[in-house]
Amino acid sequence: MPRAVTTFGPHGRQPLADFIARDRWTYVLLGDELGVSERHVRNTVNGWTRPNAILRERLPELFEVPLSGLFTESAIAEAFATRPKRTASAS
């Protein structure tokens, strides 16, 4: 069976991936520990999204590494922004 191909987003693979592997975390366990979805952890590691406030605050404490050691400059240049909620419009 062929393996899944991992593609990386505009921010590229994040150094956080090495720390996750080193300490034998999974995206699911890390998400549960931090109170975020596994999907957000995975997308952040693979460079598809920027880390949210929880990841920015808790990961440096957890891995004892500064934020700049966990993420590339482009990933932390701006704050994580959620998409605005859609509102129903009257037709």
Backbone bond lengths (Angstrom), bond angles and torsions (degrees), N, CA, C in turn:
res aa  C-N    CA-C-N  psi(-1)  N-CA   C-N-CA  omega(-1)  CA-C   N-CA-C  phi
1 M - - - 1.441 - - 1.534 108.31 -
2 P 1.339 117.98 130.53 1.464 119.85 179.99 1.522 111.60 -68.35
3 R 1.318 114.32 147.85 1.464 120.21 177.80 1.513 109.69 -79.86
4 A 1.322 115.35 153.25 1.460 120.68 176.51 1.527 109.37 -68.61
5 V 1.287 116.15 141.56 1.461 121.25 178.05 1.523 108.24 -93.33
6 T 1.323 116.35 126.80 1.458 120.77 178.48 1.517 108.31 -96.35
7 T 1.302 115.39 124.54 1.457 119.72 175.00 1.519 108.13 -106.70
8 F 1.307 114.94 153.96 1.454 119.53 -177.72 1.509 110.04 -110.97
9 G 1.324 115.34 144.43 1.457 122.26 -177.38 1.518 112.75 -78.70
10 P 1.316 115.38 -169.10 1.465 120.75 -175.40 1.529 114.34 -63.50
11 H 1.320 117.87 -20.63 1.469 121.06 179.45 1.523 111.83 -93.90
12 G 1.330 117.35 -5.05 1.463 121.67 179.40 1.515 112.69 73.61
13 R 1.324 115.27 173.14 1.465 121.12 177.49 1.523 108.51 -64.19
14 Q 1.318 116.13 133.22 1.457 121.59 -175.87 1.526 111.21 -90.70
15 P 1.350 117.83 146.08 1.458 121.22 176.74 1.537 112.79 -56.49
16 L 1.325 116.67 -23.29 1.464 121.09 176.78 1.520 111.72 -51.65
17 A 1.332 117.57 -33.25 1.466 121.86 -179.07 1.529 111.08 -56.74
18 D 1.323 117.10 -38.70 1.468 120.72 -179.75 1.523 111.67 -67.14
19 F 1.327 116.97 -38.17 1.461 120.58 179.10 1.526 111.27 -70.63
20 I 1.324 116.48 -36.81 1.466 120.61 176.54 1.524 109.69 -62.11
21 A 1.329 116.87 -45.64 1.468 121.00 179.57 1.530 111.29 -66.83
22 R 1.328 116.53 -42.31 1.459 121.03 -178.64 1.527 111.87 -58.49
23 D 1.332 115.42 -43.68 1.462 120.09 -176.99 1.526 113.03 -93.78
24 R 1.326 115.97 6.75 1.468 123.45 175.74 1.524 114.51 58.53
25 W 1.319 115.08 42.58 1.457 120.89 172.69 1.518 108.35 -87.04
26 T 1.310 116.74 157.66 1.460 121.25 166.68 1.515 106.58 -111.64
27 Y 1.322 116.69 162.51 1.467 119.40 177.83 1.523 110.62 -62.19
28 V 1.319 117.05 -35.98 1.469 121.33 179.85 1.528 110.06 -65.59
29 L 1.330 117.05 -49.68 1.469 120.07 -179.00 1.524 111.50 -64.36
30 L 1.320 116.39 -41.00 1.460 119.36 179.68 1.527 110.97 -65.46
31 G 1.317 116.53 -41.99 1.463 120.60 176.87 1.516 111.86 -61.04
32 D 1.336 115.81 -44.11 1.468 119.89 177.96 1.525 111.48 -62.23
33 E 1.314 116.66 -42.37 1.468 121.48 -179.81 1.529 111.85 -62.48
34 L 1.328 115.51 -37.60 1.466 120.31 -175.66 1.524 113.59 -94.61
35 G 1.312 117.19 -12.27 1.463 120.46 -179.87 1.521 113.50 80.01
36 V 1.335 115.98 28.98 1.461 121.04 175.69 1.524 108.04 -124.72
37 S 1.303 116.27 167.76 1.461 119.11 -178.36 1.528 111.28 -74.99
38 E 1.307 114.34 151.12 1.463 121.48 174.56 1.521 109.07 -59.04
39 R 1.306 116.37 -37.05 1.458 121.85 -178.91 1.537 111.37 -62.88
40 H 1.328 117.12 -41.26 1.470 119.38 178.74 1.529 110.34 -66.13
41 V 1.321 117.19 -41.63 1.468 120.20 178.15 1.530 109.24 -60.31
42 R 1.317 117.44 -50.06 1.465 122.03 -178.57 1.532 111.58 -60.87
43 N 1.328 116.70 -46.77 1.462 120.23 -179.62 1.527 112.12 -64.80
44 T 1.318 117.03 -33.53 1.456 120.76 177.68 1.527 110.42 -70.14
45 V 1.321 116.88 -45.83 1.466 121.38 178.91 1.526 110.90 -60.42
46 N 1.318 117.14 -38.92 1.459 121.37 -177.95 1.522 113.30 -86.15
47 G 1.333 117.51 3.50 1.452 121.71 173.24 1.516 116.13 81.13
48 W 1.321 117.41 15.00 1.464 120.06 179.77 1.516 113.12 -84.11
49 T 1.328 116.93 -24.29 1.464 120.62 -179.99 1.524 108.76 -141.69
50 R 1.300 115.56 160.33 1.463 120.56 176.36 1.532 108.85 -82.86
51 P 1.324 117.69 153.91 1.466 119.64 177.93 1.521 111.19 -68.22
52 N 1.324 115.91 138.02 1.464 119.39 177.91 1.528 109.43 -78.23
53 A 1.321 116.11 178.93 1.474 121.32 -175.88 1.524 112.26 -59.59
54 I 1.315 117.10 -37.22 1.474 120.20 -179.45 1.525 110.11 -63.85
55 L 1.333 117.13 -46.89 1.465 120.00 179.49 1.526 110.74 -64.86
56 R 1.319 117.40 -41.18 1.466 121.04 179.89 1.527 111.73 -62.99
57 E 1.307 116.17 -33.31 1.466 120.61 -176.67 1.524 112.46 -85.70
58 R 1.322 116.96 -44.69 1.471 119.96 -170.17 1.521 115.57 -90.84
59 L 1.334 118.23 -31.19 1.464 119.46 -176.76 1.530 113.78 -63.34
60 P 1.336 118.91 -42.56 1.472 117.34 177.12 1.533 112.86 -59.18
61 E 1.317 117.24 -36.15 1.465 121.13 177.10 1.524 110.77 -67.86
62 L 1.324 116.03 -44.13 1.462 121.44 -176.02 1.528 111.47 -65.21
63 F 1.323 117.15 -45.00 1.462 120.78 -176.49 1.532 113.07 -96.66
64 E 1.340 117.47 -2.80 1.457 123.43 179.47 1.534 111.54 55.34
65 V 1.322 113.91 45.98 1.464 122.86 -179.56 1.520 107.04 -137.64
66 P 1.341 118.88 141.66 1.463 118.79 177.42 1.526 111.42 -64.24
67 L 1.308 116.12 156.47 1.460 122.06 -178.84 1.529 111.21 -53.75
68 S 1.314 116.82 -39.02 1.470 120.92 -179.42 1.527 112.86 -67.12
69 G 1.333 117.28 -17.48 1.460 121.50 176.04 1.517 112.98 -86.07
70 L 1.330 116.40 -13.99 1.470 121.50 -178.21 1.518 113.10 -99.94
71 F 1.343 116.13 -26.31 1.462 120.70 -174.93 1.518 110.69 -133.40
72 T 1.328 115.46 152.13 1.458 120.56 175.24 1.528 109.22 -71.84
73 E 1.311 115.09 161.97 1.458 120.09 -178.30 1.528 112.04 -58.98
74 S 1.329 117.21 -40.11 1.471 119.56 -178.12 1.525 112.01 -67.23
75 A 1.329 117.04 -30.17 1.467 120.36 -178.58 1.520 112.06 -73.03
76 I 1.323 117.54 -27.16 1.467 119.64 -178.21 1.522 112.56 -111.21
77 A 1.335 116.69 7.33 1.472 120.12 -179.21 1.525 111.92 -63.06
78 E 1.304 116.67 -37.08 1.459 121.30 179.24 1.520 108.60 -126.50
79 A 1.308 115.40 157.21 1.464 120.72 178.85 1.523 110.35 -71.58
80 F 1.319 115.69 152.22 1.455 122.48 174.52 1.519 108.27 -62.10
81 A 1.302 117.09 135.41 1.466 121.33 179.03 1.520 108.92 -127.76
82 T 1.295 115.27 123.48 1.454 118.56 176.18 1.515 109.26 -79.14
83 R 1.302 115.33 155.01 1.458 118.81 177.04 1.519 108.75 -70.18
84 P 1.320 117.23 142.97 1.471 118.42 177.82 1.528 110.11 -64.49
85 K 1.296 115.23 144.99 1.463 120.10 178.73 1.508 109.72 -66.22
86 R 1.307 114.73 141.87 1.468 119.40 176.92 1.511 109.60 -76.60
87 T 1.289 115.11 142.13 1.440 119.31 176.73 1.522 108.05 -116.08
88 A 1.294 114.63 144.68 1.460 119.47 179.75 1.520 108.69 -73.35
89 S 1.288 115.13 133.18 1.468 118.52 177.99 1.524 108.95 -107.16
90 A 1.285 114.90 143.11 1.451 119.76 179.53 1.509 109.78 -72.86
91 S 1.317 116.21 133.49 1.466 119.65 -178.90 1.496 110.58 -100.25
